[in-house]
Amino acid sequence: MNSSLIGKIEKAQRYEHEPERIAITNLKADFRGEHDIYHLALDGNHWSCSCAFYAGYGTCSHVMAAQRILSPMLSIESRSESPLPVGSRESAS
Ligand SMILES: [Zn+2]
């Protein structure tokens, strides 16, 4: 193996322990829940999920779990998107 590639592998092994170097700005993922598979997405700082709870509350266990798992790689805003107050979805247009 050539020495410059060995250097890159060593650097990657160092970076592996510094996840905050990666800033996730866009993401699509399938979340295997207890009853179904849900489609999670992060677009900029905005999360969304295909589950029924998210549709009503603006957050859900799937989004919250992803925020916890990916926390060091998320912007401050996307780490904890606060749920919308109940009823605000209907009034906000
Ligand atoms: Zn969900």
PDB file of the backbone (N, CA, C, O) and the ligand in Angstrom, with CONECT records:
HET     ZN  A 101       1
ATOM      1  N   MET A   1       0.846  -1.194   0.000  1.00  0.00           N
ATOM      2  CA  MET A   1       0.000   0.000   0.000  1.00  0.00           C
ATOM      3  C   MET A   1       0.887   1.252   0.000  1.00  0.00           C
ATOM      4  O   MET A   1       1.899   1.296   0.699  1.00  0.00           O
ATOM      5  N   ASN A   2       0.514   2.245  -0.766  1.00  0.00           N
ATOM      6  CA  ASN A   2       1.412   3.405  -0.807  1.00  0.00           C
ATOM      7  C   ASN A   2       1.274   4.276   0.440  1.00  0.00           C
ATOM      8  O   ASN A   2       0.226   4.310   1.085  1.00  0.00           O
ATOM      9  N   SER A   3       2.363   4.978   0.760  1.00  0.00           N
ATOM     10  CA  SER A   3       2.458   5.645   2.061  1.00  0.00           C
ATOM     11  C   SER A   3       1.458   6.795   2.207  1.00  0.00           C
ATOM     12  O   SER A   3       1.032   7.101   3.321  1.00  0.00           O
ATOM     13  N   SER A   4       1.079   7.435   1.093  1.00  0.00           N
ATOM     14  CA  SER A   4       0.124   8.532   1.251  1.00  0.00           C
ATOM     15  C   SER A   4      -1.262   7.992   1.622  1.00  0.00           C
ATOM     16  O   SER A   4      -2.003   8.642   2.359  1.00  0.00           O
ATOM     17  N   LEU A   5      -1.610   6.816   1.118  1.00  0.00           N
ATOM     18  CA  LEU A   5      -2.891   6.209   1.494  1.00  0.00           C
ATOM     19  C   LEU A   5      -2.876   5.781   2.967  1.00  0.00           C
ATOM     20  O   LEU A   5      -3.877   5.915   3.671  1.00  0.00           O
ATOM     21  N   ILE A   6      -1.744   5.271   3.415  1.00  0.00           N
ATOM     22  CA  ILE A   6      -1.620   4.902   4.834  1.00  0.00           C
ATOM     23  C   ILE A   6      -1.838   6.131   5.714  1.00  0.00           C
ATOM     24  O   ILE A   6      -2.495   6.052   6.752  1.00  0.00           O
ATOM     25  N   GLY A   7      -1.279   7.267   5.289  1.00  0.00           N
ATOM     26  CA  GLY A   7      -1.473   8.525   6.030  1.00  0.00           C
ATOM     27  C   GLY A   7      -2.942   8.908   6.102  1.00  0.00           C
ATOM     28  O   GLY A   7      -3.416   9.371   7.140  1.00  0.00           O
ATOM     29  N   LYS A   8      -3.672   8.717   4.990  1.00  0.00           N
ATOM     30  CA  LYS A   8      -5.104   9.059   4.962  1.00  0.00           C
ATOM     31  C   LYS A   8      -5.905   8.142   5.881  1.00  0.00           C
ATOM     32  O   LYS A   8      -6.832   8.589   6.556  1.00  0.00           O
ATOM     33  N   ILE A   9      -5.549   6.875   5.903  1.00  0.00           N
ATOM     34  CA  ILE A   9      -6.247   5.924   6.774  1.00  0.00           C
ATOM     35  C   ILE A   9      -6.021   6.304   8.242  1.00  0.00           C
ATOM     36  O   ILE A   9      -6.948   6.250   9.050  1.00  0.00           O
ATOM     37  N   GLU A  10      -4.808   6.683   8.577  1.00  0.00           N
ATOM     38  CA  GLU A  10      -4.510   7.094   9.953  1.00  0.00           C
ATOM     39  C   GLU A  10      -5.306   8.346  10.331  1.00  0.00           C
ATOM     40  O   GLU A  10      -5.805   8.465  11.450  1.00  0.00           O
ATOM     41  N   LYS A  11      -5.412   9.272   9.382  1.00  0.00           N
ATOM     42  CA  LYS A  11      -6.180  10.493   9.624  1.00  0.00           C
ATOM     43  C   LYS A  11      -7.652  10.153   9.830  1.00  0.00           C
ATOM     44  O   LYS A  11      -8.302  10.700  10.720  1.00  0.00           O
ATOM     45  N   ALA A  12      -8.173   9.247   9.004  1.00  0.00           N
ATOM     46  CA  ALA A  12      -9.569   8.820   9.128  1.00  0.00           C
ATOM     47  C   ALA A  12      -9.825   8.183  10.484  1.00  0.00           C
ATOM     48  O   ALA A  12     -10.885   8.385  11.077  1.00  0.00           O
ATOM     49  N   GLN A  13      -8.863   7.419  10.975  1.00  0.00           N
ATOM     50  CA  GLN A  13      -9.017   6.775  12.282  1.00  0.00           C
ATOM     51  C   GLN A  13      -9.041   7.818  13.397  1.00  0.00           C
ATOM     52  O   GLN A  13      -9.713   7.621  14.410  1.00  0.00           O
ATOM     53  N   ARG A  14      -8.326   8.909  13.225  1.00  0.00           N
ATOM     54  CA  ARG A  14      -8.371  10.015  14.188  1.00  0.00           C
ATOM     55  C   ARG A  14      -9.731  10.723  14.097  1.00  0.00           C
ATOM     56  O   ARG A  14     -10.376  10.986  15.112  1.00  0.00           O
ATOM     57  N   TYR A  15     -10.150  11.025  12.865  1.00  0.00           N
ATOM     58  CA  TYR A  15     -11.426  11.718  12.646  1.00  0.00           C
ATOM     59  C   TYR A  15     -12.624  10.912  13.158  1.00  0.00           C
ATOM     60  O   TYR A  15     -13.642  11.470  13.569  1.00  0.00           O
ATOM     61  N   GLU A  16     -12.473   9.600  13.121  1.00  0.00           N
ATOM     62  CA  GLU A  16     -13.569   8.723  13.557  1.00  0.00           C
ATOM     63  C   GLU A  16     -14.034   9.082  14.972  1.00  0.00           C
ATOM     64  O   GLU A  16     -15.205   8.906  15.307  1.00  0.00           O
ATOM     65  N   HIS A  17     -13.120   9.580  15.793  1.00  0.00           N
ATOM     66  CA  HIS A  17     -13.434   9.921  17.184  1.00  0.00           C
ATOM     67  C   HIS A  17     -13.768  11.399  17.350  1.00  0.00           C
ATOM     68  O   HIS A  17     -13.871  11.889  18.475  1.00  0.00           O
ATOM     69  N   GLU A  18     -13.936  12.107  16.246  1.00  0.00           N
ATOM     70  CA  GLU A  18     -14.264  13.535  16.283  1.00  0.00           C
ATOM     71  C   GLU A  18     -15.497  13.792  15.405  1.00  0.00           C
ATOM     72  O   GLU A  18     -15.413  14.513  14.411  1.00  0.00           O
ATOM     73  N   PRO A  19     -16.651  13.195  15.780  1.00  0.00           N
ATOM     74  CA  PRO A  19     -17.839  13.289  14.919  1.00  0.00           C
ATOM     75  C   PRO A  19     -18.316  14.724  14.699  1.00  0.00           C
ATOM     76  O   PRO A  19     -18.992  15.014  13.712  1.00  0.00           O
ATOM     77  N   GLU A  20     -17.955  15.636  15.637  1.00  0.00           N
ATOM     78  CA  GLU A  20     -18.395  17.025  15.492  1.00  0.00           C
ATOM     79  C   GLU A  20     -17.778  17.704  14.257  1.00  0.00           C
ATOM     80  O   GLU A  20     -18.197  18.799  13.881  1.00  0.00           O
ATOM     81  N   ARG A  21     -16.799  17.067  13.636  1.00  0.00           N
ATOM     82  CA  ARG A  21     -16.254  17.617  12.388  1.00  0.00           C
ATOM     83  C   ARG A  21     -17.260  17.517  11.244  1.00  0.00           C
ATOM     84  O   ARG A  21     -17.186  18.267  10.271  1.00  0.00           O
ATOM     85  N   ILE A  22     -18.200  16.581  11.375  1.00  0.00           N
ATOM     86  CA  ILE A  22     -19.198  16.386  10.328  1.00  0.00           C
ATOM     87  C   ILE A  22     -20.465  17.149  10.697  1.00  0.00           C
ATOM     88  O   ILE A  22     -21.001  16.979  11.792  1.00  0.00           O
ATOM     89  N   ALA A  23     -20.942  17.988   9.781  1.00  0.00           N
ATOM     90  CA  ALA A  23     -22.190  18.715   9.987  1.00  0.00           C
ATOM     91  C   ALA A  23     -23.206  18.200   8.972  1.00  0.00           C
ATOM     92  O   ALA A  23     -23.099  18.472   7.777  1.00  0.00           O
ATOM     93  N   ILE A  24     -24.184  17.459   9.462  1.00  0.00           N
ATOM     94  CA  ILE A  24     -25.205  16.905   8.566  1.00  0.00           C
ATOM     95  C   ILE A  24     -26.198  18.014   8.228  1.00  0.00           C
ATOM     96  O   ILE A  24     -26.798  18.612   9.122  1.00  0.00           O
ATOM     97  N   THR A  25     -26.367  18.283   6.947  1.00  0.00           N
ATOM     98  CA  THR A  25     -27.281  19.343   6.519  1.00  0.00           C
ATOM     99  C   THR A  25     -28.520  18.784   5.828  1.00  0.00           C
ATOM    100  O   THR A  25     -29.527  19.477   5.678  1.00  0.00           O
ATOM    101  N   ASN A  26     -28.436  17.546   5.416  1.00  0.00           N
ATOM    102  CA  ASN A  26     -29.527  16.935   4.673  1.00  0.00           C
ATOM    103  C   ASN A  26     -29.456  15.436   4.868  1.00  0.00           C
ATOM    104  O   ASN A  26     -28.386  14.838   4.759  1.00  0.00           O
ATOM    105  N   LEU A  27     -30.587  14.832   5.152  1.00  0.00           N
ATOM    106  CA  LEU A  27     -30.564  13.414   5.473  1.00  0.00           C
ATOM    107  C   LEU A  27     -31.912  12.777   5.174  1.00  0.00           C
ATOM    108  O   LEU A  27     -32.956  13.368   5.447  1.00  0.00           O
ATOM    109  N   LYS A  28     -31.891  11.593   4.624  1.00  0.00           N
ATOM    110  CA  LYS A  28     -33.097  10.775   4.504  1.00  0.00           C
ATOM    111  C   LYS A  28     -32.773   9.423   5.103  1.00  0.00           C
ATOM    112  O   LYS A  28     -31.717   8.849   4.836  1.00  0.00           O
ATOM    113  N   ALA A  29     -33.692   8.916   5.917  1.00  0.00           N
ATOM    114  CA  ALA A  29     -33.426   7.633   6.562  1.00  0.00           C
ATOM    115  C   ALA A  29     -34.738   6.904   6.832  1.00  0.00           C
ATOM    116  O   ALA A  29     -35.784   7.528   7.010  1.00  0.00           O
ATOM    117  N   ASP A  30     -34.669   5.607   6.861  1.00  0.00           N
ATOM    118  CA  ASP A  30     -35.812   4.792   7.282  1.00  0.00           C
ATOM    119  C   ASP A  30     -35.585   4.409   8.725  1.00  0.00           C
ATOM    120  O   ASP A  30     -34.510   3.935   9.093  1.00  0.00           O
ATOM    121  N   PHE A  31     -36.605   4.615   9.544  1.00  0.00           N
ATOM    122  CA  PHE A  31     -36.506   4.300  10.970  1.00  0.00           C
ATOM    123  C   PHE A  31     -37.380   3.086  11.236  1.00  0.00           C
ATOM    124  O   PHE A  31     -38.589   3.122  11.005  1.00  0.00           O
ATOM    125  N   ARG A  32     -36.779   2.024  11.715  1.00  0.00           N
ATOM    126  CA  ARG A  32     -37.524   0.804  12.005  1.00  0.00           C
ATOM    127  C   ARG A  32     -38.129   0.943  13.397  1.00  0.00           C
ATOM    128  O   ARG A  32     -37.463   0.690  14.400  1.00  0.00           O
ATOM    129  N   GLY A  33     -39.397   1.346  13.450  1.00  0.00           N
ATOM    130  CA  GLY A  33     -40.095   1.484  14.722  1.00  0.00           C
ATOM    131  C   GLY A  33     -40.598   0.136  15.206  1.00  0.00           C
ATOM    132  O   GLY A  33     -40.289  -0.905  14.626  1.00  0.00           O
ATOM    133  N   GLU A  34     -41.381   0.173  16.285  1.00  0.00           N
ATOM    134  CA  GLU A  34     -41.869  -1.094  16.839  1.00  0.00           C
ATOM    135  C   GLU A  34     -42.956  -1.713  15.966  1.00  0.00           C
ATOM    136  O   GLU A  34     -43.127  -2.932  15.949  1.00  0.00           O
ATOM    137  N   HIS A  35     -43.706  -0.851  15.224  1.00  0.00           N
ATOM    138  CA  HIS A  35     -44.829  -1.367  14.452  1.00  0.00           C
ATOM    139  C   HIS A  35     -44.682  -1.190  12.950  1.00  0.00           C
ATOM    140  O   HIS A  35     -45.382  -1.846  12.179  1.00  0.00           O
ATOM    141  N   ASP A  36     -43.795  -0.326  12.531  1.00  0.00           N
ATOM    142  CA  ASP A  36     -43.714   0.003  11.108  1.00  0.00           C
ATOM    143  C   ASP A  36     -42.362   0.657  10.823  1.00  0.00           C
ATOM    144  O   ASP A  36     -41.581   0.934  11.733  1.00  0.00           O
ATOM    145  N   ILE A  37     -42.113   0.890   9.554  1.00  0.00           N
ATOM    146  CA  ILE A  37     -40.908   1.627   9.163  1.00  0.00           C
ATOM    147  C   ILE A  37     -41.349   3.045   8.787  1.00  0.00           C
ATOM    148  O   ILE A  37     -42.266   3.225   7.985  1.00  0.00           O
ATOM    149  N   TYR A  38     -40.693   4.040   9.369  1.00  0.00           N
ATOM    150  CA  TYR A  38     -41.051   5.439   9.135  1.00  0.00           C
ATOM    151  C   TYR A  38     -39.945   6.137   8.362  1.00  0.00           C
ATOM    152  O   TYR A  38     -38.767   5.803   8.490  1.00  0.00           O
ATOM    153  N   HIS A  39     -40.350   7.116   7.556  1.00  0.00           N
ATOM    154  CA  HIS A  39     -39.381   7.849   6.745  1.00  0.00           C
ATOM    155  C   HIS A  39     -39.031   9.155   7.451  1.00  0.00           C
ATOM    156  O   HIS A  39     -39.870  10.039   7.622  1.00  0.00           O
ATOM    157  N   LEU A  40     -37.784   9.244   7.849  1.00  0.00           N
ATOM    158  CA  LEU A  40     -37.269  10.427   8.532  1.00  0.00           C
ATOM    159  C   LEU A  40     -36.530  11.293   7.525  1.00  0.00           C
ATOM    160  O   LEU A  40     -35.887  10.780   6.609  1.00  0.00           O
ATOM    161  N   ALA A  41     -36.620  12.595   7.696  1.00  0.00           N
ATOM    162  CA  ALA A  41     -35.841  13.483   6.831  1.00  0.00           C
ATOM    163  C   ALA A  41     -35.367  14.694   7.613  1.00  0.00           C
ATOM    164  O   ALA A  41     -36.070  15.183   8.498  1.00  0.00           O
ATOM    165  N   LEU A  42     -34.187  15.175   7.292  1.00  0.00           N
ATOM    166  CA  LEU A  42     -33.675  16.433   7.819  1.00  0.00           C
ATOM    167  C   LEU A  42     -33.326  17.288   6.616  1.00  0.00           C
ATOM    168  O   LEU A  42     -32.527  16.894   5.767  1.00  0.00           O
ATOM    169  N   ASP A  43     -33.940  18.468   6.553  1.00  0.00           N
ATOM    170  CA  ASP A  43     -33.675  19.393   5.460  1.00  0.00           C
ATOM    171  C   ASP A  43     -33.264  20.721   6.090  1.00  0.00           C
ATOM    172  O   ASP A  43     -34.107  21.439   6.629  1.00  0.00           O
ATOM    173  N   GLY A  44     -31.989  21.046   6.025  1.00  0.00           N
ATOM    174  CA  GLY A  44     -31.498  22.226   6.746  1.00  0.00           C
ATOM    175  C   GLY A  44     -31.625  21.967   8.235  1.00  0.00           C
ATOM    176  O   GLY A  44     -30.974  21.068   8.768  1.00  0.00           O
ATOM    177  N   ASN A  45     -32.466  22.753   8.920  1.00  0.00           N
ATOM    178  CA  ASN A  45     -32.680  22.529  10.356  1.00  0.00           C
ATOM    179  C   ASN A  45     -34.040  21.908  10.634  1.00  0.00           C
ATOM    180  O   ASN A  45     -34.446  21.774  11.789  1.00  0.00           O
ATOM    181  N   HIS A  46     -34.740  21.532   9.574  1.00  0.00           N
ATOM    182  CA  HIS A  46     -36.114  21.057   9.742  1.00  0.00           C
ATOM    183  C   HIS A  46     -36.223  19.545   9.597  1.00  0.00           C
ATOM    184  O   HIS A  46     -35.867  18.973   8.567  1.00  0.00           O
ATOM    185  N   TRP A  47     -36.724  18.911  10.657  1.00  0.00           N
ATOM    186  CA  TRP A  47     -36.947  17.474  10.638  1.00  0.00           C
ATOM    187  C   TRP A  47     -38.361  17.178  10.186  1.00  0.00           C
ATOM    188  O   TRP A  47     -39.255  18.007  10.351  1.00  0.00           O
ATOM    189  N   SER A  48     -38.569  16.002   9.618  1.00  0.00           N
ATOM    190  CA  SER A  48     -39.927  15.519   9.396  1.00  0.00           C
ATOM    191  C   SER A  48     -39.920  13.999   9.496  1.00  0.00           C
ATOM    192  O   SER A  48     -38.890  13.344   9.339  1.00  0.00           O
ATOM    193  N   CYS A  49     -41.112  13.463   9.762  1.00  0.00           N
ATOM    194  CA  CYS A  49     -41.266  12.016   9.896  1.00  0.00           C
ATOM    195  C   CYS A  49     -42.628  11.645   9.352  1.00  0.00           C
ATOM    196  O   CYS A  49     -43.572  12.432   9.425  1.00  0.00           O
ATOM    197  N   SER A  50     -42.726  10.446   8.806  1.00  0.00           N
ATOM    198  CA  SER A  50     -43.982  10.022   8.169  1.00  0.00           C
ATOM    199  C   SER A  50     -44.992   9.457   9.161  1.00  0.00           C
ATOM    200  O   SER A  50     -46.095   9.089   8.758  1.00  0.00           O
ATOM    201  N   CYS A  51     -44.652   9.376  10.440  1.00  0.00           N
ATOM    202  CA  CYS A  51     -45.589   8.759  11.397  1.00  0.00           C
ATOM    203  C   CYS A  51     -46.751   9.700  11.742  1.00  0.00           C
ATOM    204  O   CYS A  51     -46.678  10.910  11.529  1.00  0.00           O
ATOM    205  N   ALA A  52     -47.808   9.116  12.273  1.00  0.00           N
ATOM    206  CA  ALA A  52     -49.011   9.886  12.592  1.00  0.00           C
ATOM    207  C   ALA A  52     -48.771  10.861  13.744  1.00  0.00           C
ATOM    208  O   ALA A  52     -49.341  11.953  13.758  1.00  0.00           O
ATOM    209  N   PHE A  53     -47.939  10.480  14.702  1.00  0.00           N
ATOM    210  CA  PHE A  53     -47.689  11.356  15.846  1.00  0.00           C
ATOM    211  C   PHE A  53     -47.022  12.647  15.383  1.00  0.00           C
ATOM    212  O   PHE A  53     -47.375  13.734  15.841  1.00  0.00           O
ATOM    213  N   TYR A  54     -46.059  12.523  14.477  1.00  0.00           N
ATOM    214  CA  TYR A  54     -45.371  13.718  13.972  1.00  0.00           C
ATOM    215  C   TYR A  54     -46.361  14.672  13.307  1.00  0.00           C
ATOM    216  O   TYR A  54     -46.281  15.887  13.487  1.00  0.00           O
ATOM    217  N   ALA A  55     -47.290  14.113  12.542  1.00  0.00           N
ATOM    218  CA  ALA A  55     -48.270  14.938  11.833  1.00  0.00           C
ATOM    219  C   ALA A  55     -49.085  15.785  12.801  1.00  0.00           C
ATOM    220  O   ALA A  55     -49.478  16.905  12.472  1.00  0.00           O
ATOM    221  N   GLY A  56     -49.338  15.257  13.987  1.00  0.00           N
ATOM    222  CA  GLY A  56     -50.134  15.990  14.953  1.00  0.00           C
ATOM    223  C   GLY A  56     -49.326  16.907  15.859  1.00  0.00           C
ATOM    224  O   GLY A  56     -49.813  17.961  16.267  1.00  0.00           O
ATOM    225  N   TYR A  57     -48.105  16.518  16.175  1.00  0.00           N
ATOM    226  CA  TYR A  57     -47.348  17.233  17.209  1.00  0.00           C
ATOM    227  C   TYR A  57     -46.082  17.926  16.727  1.00  0.00           C
ATOM    228  O   TYR A  57     -45.497  18.715  17.470  1.00  0.00           O
ATOM    229  N   GLY A  58     -45.649  17.654  15.511  1.00  0.00           N
ATOM    230  CA  GLY A  58     -44.451  18.326  15.007  1.00  0.00           C
ATOM    231  C   GLY A  58     -43.153  17.737  15.526  1.00  0.00           C
ATOM    232  O   GLY A  58     -42.078  18.258  15.232  1.00  0.00           O
ATOM    233  N   THR A  59     -43.235  16.668  16.285  1.00  0.00           N
ATOM    234  CA  THR A  59     -42.062  15.891  16.650  1.00  0.00           C
ATOM    235  C   THR A  59     -42.534  14.499  17.029  1.00  0.00           C
ATOM    236  O   THR A  59     -43.739  14.269  17.129  1.00  0.00           O
ATOM    237  N   CYS A  60     -41.631  13.581  17.239  1.00  0.00           N
ATOM    238  CA  CYS A  60     -42.024  12.214  17.573  1.00  0.00           C
ATOM    239  C   CYS A  60     -40.798  11.489  18.122  1.00  0.00           C
ATOM    240  O   CYS A  60     -39.690  12.025  18.122  1.00  0.00           O
ATOM    241  N   SER A  61     -41.017  10.271  18.586  1.00  0.00           N
ATOM    242  CA  SER A  61     -39.912   9.512  19.181  1.00  0.00           C
ATOM    243  C   SER A  61     -38.813   9.221  18.156  1.00  0.00           C
ATOM    244  O   SER A  61     -37.642   9.105  18.517  1.00  0.00           O
ATOM    245  N   HIS A  62     -39.189   9.103  16.879  1.00  0.00           N
ATOM    246  CA  HIS A  62     -38.197   8.795  15.842  1.00  0.00           C
ATOM    247  C   HIS A  62     -37.269   9.984  15.605  1.00  0.00           C
ATOM    248  O   HIS A  62     -36.051   9.829  15.518  1.00  0.00           O
ATOM    249  N   VAL A  63     -37.866  11.173  15.504  1.00  0.00           N
ATOM    250  CA  VAL A  63     -37.055  12.392  15.343  1.00  0.00           C
ATOM    251  C   VAL A  63     -36.185  12.596  16.583  1.00  0.00           C
ATOM    252  O   VAL A  63     -34.995  12.890  16.474  1.00  0.00           O
ATOM    253  N   MET A  64     -36.786  12.439  17.752  1.00  0.00           N
ATOM    254  CA  MET A  64     -36.025  12.669  18.995  1.00  0.00           C
ATOM    255  C   MET A  64     -34.874  11.674  19.143  1.00  0.00           C
ATOM    256  O   MET A  64     -33.794  12.033  19.612  1.00  0.00           O
ATOM    257  N   ALA A  65     -35.107  10.434  18.747  1.00  0.00           N
ATOM    258  CA  ALA A  65     -34.036   9.428  18.815  1.00  0.00           C
ATOM    259  C   ALA A  65     -32.914   9.786  17.844  1.00  0.00           C
ATOM    260  O   ALA A  65     -31.737   9.698  18.195  1.00  0.00           O
ATOM    261  N   ALA A  66     -33.272  10.186  16.630  1.00  0.00           N
ATOM    262  CA  ALA A  66     -32.257  10.560  15.640  1.00  0.00           C
ATOM    263  C   ALA A  66     -31.464  11.776  16.122  1.00  0.00           C
ATOM    264  O   ALA A  66     -30.251  11.845  15.925  1.00  0.00           O
ATOM    265  N   GLN A  67     -32.147  12.732  16.751  1.00  0.00           N
ATOM    266  CA  GLN A  67     -31.459  13.910  17.284  1.00  0.00           C
ATOM    267  C   GLN A  67     -30.447  13.515  18.356  1.00  0.00           C
ATOM    268  O   GLN A  67     -29.359  14.085  18.438  1.00  0.00           O
ATOM    269  N   ARG A  68     -30.819  12.532  19.174  1.00  0.00           N
ATOM    270  CA  ARG A  68     -29.890  12.082  20.230  1.00  0.00           C
ATOM    271  C   ARG A  68     -28.686  11.354  19.626  1.00  0.00           C
ATOM    272  O   ARG A  68     -27.540  11.592  20.008  1.00  0.00           O
ATOM    273  N   ILE A  69     -28.974  10.465  18.679  1.00  0.00           N
ATOM    274  CA  ILE A  69     -27.898   9.657  18.090  1.00  0.00           C
ATOM    275  C   ILE A  69     -26.919  10.527  17.295  1.00  0.00           C
ATOM    276  O   ILE A  69     -25.704  10.343  17.368  1.00  0.00           O
ATOM    277  N   LEU A  70     -27.474  11.481  16.534  1.00  0.00           N
ATOM    278  CA  LEU A  70     -26.643  12.274  15.622  1.00  0.00           C
ATOM    279  C   LEU A  70     -26.188  13.600  16.222  1.00  0.00           C
ATOM    280  O   LEU A  70     -25.518  14.386  15.553  1.00  0.00           O
ATOM    281  N   SER A  71     -26.544  13.852  17.468  1.00  0.00           N
ATOM    282  CA  SER A  71     -26.333  15.148  18.114  1.00  0.00           C
ATOM    283  C   SER A  71     -25.014  15.860  17.790  1.00  0.00           C
ATOM    284  O   SER A  71     -25.046  17.030  17.409  1.00  0.00           O
ATOM    285  N   PRO A  72     -23.854  15.200  17.926  1.00  0.00           N
ATOM    286  CA  PRO A  72     -22.603  15.935  17.653  1.00  0.00           C
ATOM    287  C   PRO A  72     -22.454  16.384  16.203  1.00  0.00           C
ATOM    288  O   PRO A  72     -21.624  17.239  15.894  1.00  0.00           O
ATOM    289  N   MET A  73     -23.263  15.803  15.314  1.00  0.00           N
ATOM    290  CA  MET A  73     -23.146  16.138  13.889  1.00  0.00           C
ATOM    291  C   MET A  73     -24.265  17.062  13.406  1.00  0.00           C
ATOM    292  O   MET A  73     -24.413  17.302  12.208  1.00  0.00           O
ATOM    293  N   LEU A  74     -25.061  17.582  14.369  1.00  0.00           N
ATOM    294  CA  LEU A  74     -26.185  18.442  13.993  1.00  0.00           C
ATOM    295  C   LEU A  74     -25.932  19.876  14.427  1.00  0.00           C
ATOM    296  O   LEU A  74     -25.220  20.117  15.402  1.00  0.00           O
ATOM    297  N   SER A  75     -26.515  20.829  13.705  1.00  0.00           N
ATOM    298  CA  SER A  75     -26.443  22.221  14.127  1.00  0.00           C
ATOM    299  C   SER A  75     -27.239  22.354  15.424  1.00  0.00           C
ATOM    300  O   SER A  75     -28.073  21.506  15.743  1.00  0.00           O
ATOM    301  N   ILE A  76     -26.967  23.439  16.171  1.00  0.00           N
ATOM    302  CA  ILE A  76     -27.697  23.674  17.425  1.00  0.00           C
ATOM    303  C   ILE A  76     -29.202  23.651  17.163  1.00  0.00           C
ATOM    304  O   ILE A  76     -29.964  23.077  17.942  1.00  0.00           O
ATOM    305  N   GLU A  77     -29.630  24.283  16.057  1.00  0.00           N
ATOM    306  CA  GLU A  77     -31.063  24.389  15.746  1.00  0.00           C
ATOM    307  C   GLU A  77     -31.684  23.025  15.474  1.00  0.00           C
ATOM    308  O   GLU A  77     -32.816  22.768  15.885  1.00  0.00           O
ATOM    309  N   SER A  78     -30.967  22.161  14.795  1.00  0.00           N
ATOM    310  CA  SER A  78     -31.583  20.882  14.431  1.00  0.00           C
ATOM    311  C   SER A  78     -31.431  19.807  15.504  1.00  0.00           C
ATOM    312  O   SER A  78     -31.961  18.705  15.363  1.00  0.00           O
ATOM    313  N   ARG A  79     -30.700  20.131  16.587  1.00  0.00           N
ATOM    314  CA  ARG A  79     -30.563  19.164  17.681  1.00  0.00           C
ATOM    315  C   ARG A  79     -31.851  19.031  18.468  1.00  0.00           C
ATOM    316  O   ARG A  79     -32.179  17.945  18.945  1.00  0.00           O
ATOM    317  N   SER A  80     -32.576  20.114  18.606  1.00  0.00           N
ATOM    318  CA  SER A  80     -33.794  20.058  19.414  1.00  0.00           C
ATOM    319  C   SER A  80     -34.839  20.976  18.816  1.00  0.00           C
ATOM    320  O   SER A  80     -35.074  22.080  19.307  1.00  0.00           O
ATOM    321  N   GLU A  81     -35.453  20.511  17.765  1.00  0.00           N
ATOM    322  CA  GLU A  81     -36.548  21.272  17.170  1.00  0.00           C
ATOM    323  C   GLU A  81     -37.732  21.173  18.116  1.00  0.00           C
ATOM    324  O   GLU A  81     -38.243  20.083  18.371  1.00  0.00           O
ATOM    325  N   SER A  82     -38.165  22.313  18.634  1.00  0.00           N
ATOM    326  CA  SER A  82     -39.250  22.255  19.615  1.00  0.00           C
ATOM    327  C   SER A  82     -40.557  21.963  18.900  1.00  0.00           C
ATOM    328  O   SER A  82     -40.825  22.501  17.826  1.00  0.00           O
ATOM    329  N   PRO A  83     -41.371  21.103  19.506  1.00  0.00           N
ATOM    330  CA  PRO A  83     -42.640  20.759  18.870  1.00  0.00           C
ATOM    331  C   PRO A  83     -43.564  21.966  18.809  1.00  0.00           C
ATOM    332  O   PRO A  83     -43.494  22.861  19.651  1.00  0.00           O
ATOM    333  N   LEU A  84     -44.418  21.978  17.814  1.00  0.00           N
ATOM    334  CA  LEU A  84     -45.392  23.056  17.693  1.00  0.00           C
ATOM    335  C   LEU A  84     -46.434  22.919  18.786  1.00  0.00           C
ATOM    336  O   LEU A  84     -46.819  21.802  19.133  1.00  0.00           O
ATOM    337  N   PRO A  85     -46.908  24.056  19.347  1.00  0.00           N
ATOM    338  CA  PRO A  85     -47.987  23.958  20.318  1.00  0.00           C
ATOM    339  C   PRO A  85     -49.208  23.309  19.659  1.00  0.00           C
ATOM    340  O   PRO A  85     -49.460  23.518  18.472  1.00  0.00           O
ATOM    341  N   VAL A  86     -49.947  22.537  20.415  1.00  0.00           N
ATOM    342  CA  VAL A  86     -51.113  21.844  19.878  1.00  0.00           C
ATOM    343  C   VAL A  86     -52.079  22.860  19.270  1.00  0.00           C
ATOM    344  O   VAL A  86     -52.427  23.857  19.902  1.00  0.00           O
ATOM    345  N   GLY A  87     -52.503  22.594  18.044  1.00  0.00           N
ATOM    346  CA  GLY A  87     -53.472  23.474  17.404  1.00  0.00           C
ATOM    347  C   GLY A  87     -52.837  24.502  16.481  1.00  0.00           C
ATOM    348  O   GLY A  87     -53.529  25.089  15.649  1.00  0.00           O
ATOM    349  N   SER A  88     -51.532  24.731  16.610  1.00  0.00           N
ATOM    350  CA  SER A  88     -50.894  25.775  15.808  1.00  0.00           C
ATOM    351  C   SER A  88     -50.798  25.397  14.329  1.00  0.00           C
ATOM    352  O   SER A  88     -50.672  26.264  13.464  1.00  0.00           O
ATOM    353  N   ARG A  89     -50.857  24.091  14.052  1.00  0.00           N
ATOM    354  CA  ARG A  89     -50.749  23.644  12.656  1.00  0.00           C
ATOM    355  C   ARG A  89     -51.953  24.137  11.848  1.00  0.00           C
ATOM    356  O   ARG A  89     -51.821  24.526  10.688  1.00  0.00           O
ATOM    357  N   GLU A  90     -53.129  24.115  12.485  1.00  0.00           N
ATOM    358  CA  GLU A  90     -54.340  24.537  11.787  1.00  0.00           C
ATOM    359  C   GLU A  90     -54.347  26.053  11.579  1.00  0.00           C
ATOM    360  O   GLU A  90     -54.737  26.528  10.513  1.00  0.00           O
ATOM    361  N   SER A  91     -53.914  26.820  12.601  1.00  0.00           N
ATOM    362  CA  SER A  91     -53.999  28.274  12.506  1.00  0.00           C
ATOM    363  C   SER A  91     -52.879  28.865  11.651  1.00  0.00           C
ATOM    364  O   SER A  91     -53.066  29.901  11.013  1.00  0.00           O
ATOM    365  N   ALA A  92     -51.718  28.213  11.637  1.00  0.00           N
ATOM    366  CA  ALA A  92     -50.621  28.738  10.816  1.00  0.00           C
ATOM    367  C   ALA A  92     -50.803  28.300   9.374  1.00  0.00           C
ATOM    368  O   ALA A  92     -50.911  27.107   9.093  1.00  0.00           O
ATOM    369  N   SER A  93     -50.837  29.258   8.464  1.00  0.00           N
ATOM    370  CA  SER A  93     -51.010  28.886   7.071  1.00  0.00           C
ATOM    371  C   SER A  93     -49.989  29.583   6.186  1.00  0.00           C
ATOM    372  O   SER A  93     -49.986  29.385   4.972  1.00  0.00           O
TER     373      SER A  93
HETATM  374 ZN    ZN A 101     -42.039   9.577  13.735  1.00  0.00          ZN2+
END
